[in-house]
Amino acid sequence: MLALNVNNEYARLRAVLFGTAQSNGKIPSAENCYDPSSLAHVLAGTYPTETAMQQEMSSVMAVFQKYDVTVFRPNIIENCNQIFARDIAFVIDDKFIKSNILPDRADEYQALETLLAQLNSDHIIELPEDCHVEGGDVILCDDYIFIGVYSGSDYPDYITARTNLNAAKAIQELFPQKNVKTFELRKSNSNSLENALHLDCCFQPLGLGKALVHDRGFLNAEDYEWVLNYFGKENVFEATAKEMSQMNCNVFSISDDVVISEQNFTRLNSWLVANGFTVEEVPYAEISKQGGLLRCSTLPLKRD
């Protein structure tokens, strides 16, 4: 049995589920795109190739091997995009919680059967059907569970609205000892500069008391101010709209002072080094064209 344990985003990583780009399927049509970034690249003819994405994921695998991290992969579904493992489930403490994701992606959870067989079935949780949630909207910070939501009456109109208040309430009931704090996210189906697909697209706590954030990802200015006050403005990297759309906030922590980041994030990576981090730079720009990056494609199972 695999003993699950995740309480924050940056404790030393021991085991992770990492997505796959094998048999990724054909380029989607514009009407079948789930996010504005994918849509833009489909229309521009610059959507990433399967070969390029596999090469990028191999570079991340090499980092996991370097740090002796146990890596699980989903079973391959023919012609299915299974890169973004974070969407389909998430771990809080010792519980594995199944996401209620877009119906078109339900098969991706079934591909986890090899992993699920190694978990205590009593620790696998399925939320009620009216609780919409994806793992990218759930960020752990020790006593806090931060959850990105959209609660507008036009929720059904946004393919980019993935998590609702019902899910936040259910998670608070499951973990009464934690403080669940919700953040309203800005949504757009067509403009990646105005869309925080998930909370981890505009905010992420790091080790060493640092955090990454983009102000306009939050619908309410007071939420952004809360983040600055909580971490201290001097400890926060403030991403621009372009940097947010390129996924600068979506790096992935191996430990409190080791971060995997995209090699082209020059401003961010320089800031990380200046603030005491070891940065493992990898190529991930092709995968980023689909509106996700390193945190999106990883699902931590065990941290120290």
C-alpha positions in Angstrom: 0.0 0.0 0.0 1.1 3.5 -0.8 0.8 5.8 2.3 -0.5 9.2 1.0 0.7 12.4 2.6 0.4 15.9 1.2 0.0 19.0 3.4 1.5 21.7 1.3 3.0 22.5 -2.1 6.7 22.3 -1.2 7.7 19.6 1.3 10.1 17.1 0.0 8.4 15.1 -2.8 8.6 11.3 -2.5 5.9 10.0 -4.9 4.0 11.6 -7.7 1.5 10.8 -10.5 2.8 12.3 -13.7 0.7 12.6 -16.9 1.6 11.2 -20.3 1.6 12.5 -23.9 1.6 9.0 -25.4 -1.3 8.5 -27.9 -2.4 12.1 -27.3 -4.8 12.1 -30.2 -5.3 14.4 -33.1 -5.3 18.2 -32.9 -8.7 19.2 -31.5 -11.1 21.3 -33.5 -11.7 24.9 -32.3 -15.1 24.0 -30.9 -13.6 21.2 -28.9 -11.0 23.3 -27.1 -11.4 23.6 -23.3 -9.3 26.7 -22.8 -8.4 30.0 -24.7 -4.7 29.1 -25.0 -5.4 25.8 -26.8 -8.0 27.6 -29.0 -5.5 30.3 -30.0 -2.8 27.7 -31.0 -5.3 25.6 -32.9 -6.4 28.6 -34.9 -2.8 29.8 -35.5 -1.6 26.3 -36.6 0.9 26.2 -33.7 -0.7 23.5 -31.6 2.0 21.2 -30.1 3.0 17.9 -31.7 2.9 14.7 -29.7 6.6 14.1 -30.2 7.5 17.5 -28.9 5.3 17.1 -25.8 6.8 13.6 -25.1 10.3 15.0 -25.2 9.4 17.8 -22.8 7.8 15.3 -20.3 11.0 13.1 -20.6 13.0 16.1 -19.4 10.8 16.3 -16.2 11.1 12.6 -15.7 14.9 13.0 -15.6 14.5 15.6 -12.8 12.3 13.2 -10.8 15.0 10.5 -11.2 17.7 12.9 -10.1 15.8 13.5 -6.8 14.8 9.9 -6.3 11.1 10.5 -6.7 8.8 7.5 -7.2 6.7 8.2 -10.4 3.4 6.7 -11.3 2.0 7.1 -14.8 -1.6 6.7 -16.0 -2.5 3.7 -18.2 -2.6 4.8 -21.8 -5.9 5.5 -23.4 -5.7 5.6 -27.2 -6.1 9.0 -28.7 -6.7 10.8 -25.4 -4.9 13.8 -23.9 -3.7 12.6 -20.5 -1.1 15.2 -19.8 -2.8 17.2 -17.1 -3.0 14.7 -14.2 -3.7 17.4 -11.7 -7.2 17.9 -13.1 -8.5 14.5 -12.4 -7.7 14.1 -8.7 -5.8 15.6 -5.8 -4.5 14.5 -2.4 -5.1 16.4 0.9 -3.4 14.9 3.9 -3.9 11.1 3.4 -7.1 11.3 1.3 -7.2 10.8 -2.5 -10.1 12.9 -3.8 -11.6 12.3 -7.3 -12.3 15.4 -9.2 -15.7 16.1 -10.8 -14.3 17.2 -14.1 -15.6 18.0 -17.6 -17.7 15.0 -18.7 -15.7 14.5 -21.8 -12.6 13.7 -19.7 -14.2 11.1 -17.4 -12.1 8.3 -18.9 -8.9 9.8 -17.6 -9.8 8.8 -14.1 -10.3 5.2 -15.1 -6.7 5.2 -16.4 -5.5 5.4 -12.8 -6.5 1.9 -11.9 -2.9 0.7 -11.4 -2.3 3.5 -8.9 -5.7 3.2 -7.2 -5.0 -0.5 -6.6 -2.1 0.5 -4.3 -4.2 2.9 -2.2 -6.4 2.2 0.9 -9.9 2.2 -0.6 -11.2 3.9 2.6 -9.0 6.9 1.7 -10.4 7.4 -1.8 -13.2 10.0 -1.8 -15.8 10.9 -4.4 -17.6 14.2 -3.8 -21.3 14.6 -4.5 -22.2 15.2 -8.1 -23.1 18.9 -7.6 -19.5 19.6 -6.4 -17.5 20.7 -9.4 -13.8 20.7 -8.8 -10.5 20.2 -10.5 -7.1 19.7 -8.7 -5.6 22.9 -10.2 -8.0 24.9 -8.1 -6.9 23.3 -4.8 -3.7 24.5 -3.3 -2.4 23.3 0.1 -0.6 25.6 2.5 -0.3 23.7 5.8 -3.3 24.8 7.8 -4.9 26.4 4.8 -6.6 24.9 1.8 -6.9 27.6 -0.9 -9.6 26.9 -3.5 -10.2 28.9 -6.7 -13.9 29.1 -7.6 -16.3 30.9 -9.8 -19.7 31.7 -8.4 -21.2 34.0 -11.0 -24.7 33.2 -12.3 -23.1 32.8 -15.7 -21.0 29.8 -14.5 -22.5 27.4 -17.1 -21.4 29.8 -19.9 -17.7 29.4 -19.1 -16.0 26.2 -20.2 -13.1 27.7 -18.1 -15.1 27.7 -14.8 -14.2 24.4 -13.2 -14.8 24.6 -9.5 -17.8 25.8 -7.6 -18.6 26.8 -4.0 -20.4 23.5 -3.4 -17.0 21.8 -3.7 -15.3 24.2 -1.4 -18.0 23.6 1.2 -17.7 19.8 0.9 -13.9 20.0 1.3 -14.3 22.1 4.4 -16.6 19.4 5.8 -14.1 16.7 5.0 -11.2 18.6 6.7 -12.8 20.6 9.6 -9.3 21.1 11.1 -8.2 23.1 8.1 -9.0 26.6 7.0 -10.6 26.6 3.6 -10.3 30.0 1.9 -11.9 30.6 -1.5 -10.7 33.0 -4.2 -13.0 34.1 -7.0 -11.1 33.7 -10.3 -11.4 35.8 -13.5 -12.7 33.7 -16.4 -12.6 34.1 -20.2 -13.4 31.5 -22.9 -11.4 33.3 -25.5 -8.6 35.5 -24.0 -5.8 33.8 -22.1 -4.6 37.2 -20.7 -7.9 37.5 -18.9 -8.4 33.9 -17.8 -7.2 32.1 -14.7 -8.2 28.6 -15.8 -7.3 27.3 -12.3 -6.0 28.9 -9.1 -2.5 27.5 -9.8 -2.4 29.5 -13.0 -2.3 32.8 -11.1 -1.1 31.8 -7.6 1.2 29.3 -6.0 3.0 29.1 -2.6 6.6 28.0 -2.7 9.0 27.0 0.1 11.1 29.5 2.0 8.0 31.6 2.6 7.7 32.7 -1.0 4.8 32.8 -3.5 4.0 33.5 -7.1 0.9 35.6 -8.0 -0.8 37.6 -10.8 -3.2 40.3 -9.6 -5.7 40.1 -12.4 -6.2 36.4 -12.1 -8.4 37.3 -9.1 -11.8 38.7 -9.7 -11.7 40.6 -6.4 -8.8 42.9 -5.6 -9.2 42.1 -1.9 -8.2 38.5 -2.6 -5.0 39.6 -4.2 -4.3 41.9 -1.3 -4.9 39.0 1.1 -2.2 37.0 -0.6 0.3 39.9 -0.5 -0.5 40.5 3.2 -0.2 36.7 4.1 3.1 36.2 2.5 4.5 39.7 2.7 4.9 41.7 -0.5 8.7 41.3 -0.4 8.3 37.6 -0.6 6.0 37.5 -3.7 6.9 37.4 -7.4 4.3 39.4 -9.2 3.7 38.0 -12.7 2.5 40.1 -15.6 -0.6 39.2 -17.6 1.6 37.7 -20.3 3.7 35.8 -17.8 0.5 34.4 -16.3 -0.8 33.3 -19.7 2.6 31.6 -20.3 2.1 29.8 -17.0 4.9 31.4 -14.9 2.9 30.7 -11.7 2.6 27.0 -12.6 6.0 25.7 -11.6 6.4 22.6 -9.4 8.3 22.2 -6.1 10.5 19.2 -5.4 11.3 20.5 -2.0 11.2 23.8 -0.1 14.2 25.1 -2.0 14.1 23.1 -5.3 11.7 24.2 -8.1 11.2 22.8 -11.6 10.6 25.7 -13.9 10.3 26.3 -17.7 13.7 27.3 -19.2 12.3 30.4 -20.9 11.0 32.0 -17.7 14.1 34.1 -17.4 12.7 36.8 -15.1 11.1 34.3 -12.8 14.0 31.9 -12.7 16.4 34.8 -11.9 14.1 35.8 -9.0 14.0 32.2 -7.7 17.8 31.9 -7.7 18.2 35.3 -6.0 15.8 34.1 -3.3 17.7 30.9 -2.5 16.1 28.3 -4.7 17.8 25.7 -6.9 16.0 25.9 -10.2 15.8 22.8 -12.4 15.1 24.3 -15.8 13.2 22.2 -18.4 11.7 22.8 -21.8 7.9 22.9 -21.4 6.8 25.6 -23.8 5.0 23.3 -26.1 2.9 21.8 -23.4 2.1 25.3 -22.1 0.3 26.0 -25.3 -2.6 23.9 -23.9 -3.1 26.2 -20.9 -1.2 24.2 -18.4 2.4 23.6 -17.2 4.3 21.7 -14.6 1.9 21.8 -11.6 -1.0 20.9 -14.0 0.8 17.7 -15.2 1.8 16.4 -11.7 -0.3 15.0 -8.9 1.8 14.7 -5.7 1.0 11.6 -3.7 3.5 11.7 -0.9 5.6 14.5 0.6 7.6 14.4 3.8 
